[in-house]
Amino acid sequence: MASICILGGTGMLGSSLVPHLQNLGHQVVCLSRKVGDIGTVIIDYSNETSLMSILDSYGPDYIINLA
């Protein structure tokens, strides 16, 4: 299955999408400005260097931007 990085994964849409994708067997990593479920990575979206570093380290197949 695919590895998917979701920016804004703790919001209204993300809170429904993340479990759905996980139930389908995908590996999902959430990036968020606020604390969420286990596995959520807290990030400042305005810090491009930090964002790119995190994306490089996870190497997702897909990126979904809900932020």
N, C-alpha and C positions, 0 to 999 in steps of 0.2 A: 504494500500500500504506500501511499504518498506521505511525505512529511510536509506539513502545512504550518505556516507561521501566520497568526492572525493578529493584526494591529488593532487594538480596541476590542479585544476579545472578552472583556468583562462587562461591556455595555448591554443594552437591551437585545440587540440582534445577536451579538456574540454569545451571550449566555444561552441562547437556543442553538446556535450553529455549532459551537464547540462540542457539546455532548453528542449531537447528531453525527458529526464527522468522526468522533472517537468511536461511536457505536458501529460505524461502517469499517472500523479497523485502521483508520489513519492515525499517524502520530501528529499530535497538535501541540504547538507551543503558542501561548498567548503573551502578547506584549501589551502592557497597559500603564497608564499614569497612576493608577490606584491599585491597592491590594485586592486580589481576587482569590480564586481557589488555588489549591496547591498546584504548582507548575506555572503560575503566572510570573512573568518577568516584569519588574517595575522599570519603566524607562521614561526619560524626558525626550519626547519626540522632536523637540527643537535642537537637540544635540546630535547632529548628523554623524559625527565620528562614532559616538556611542551606539547609535542605531545600526550603522554599517558593521561595526564590530560584532554586535550581537547576531545580526543576520549572517555574517560570514561564519561565525562559530557554529550556528545551527545548520546552515546550508540547506534551507528548505527547498522542496520541489516547487512549492507554490507559496505566494504571499497574498493574503487577503487583507485589504485595508478598510477597516470599519471605523477608524479613528477620525 
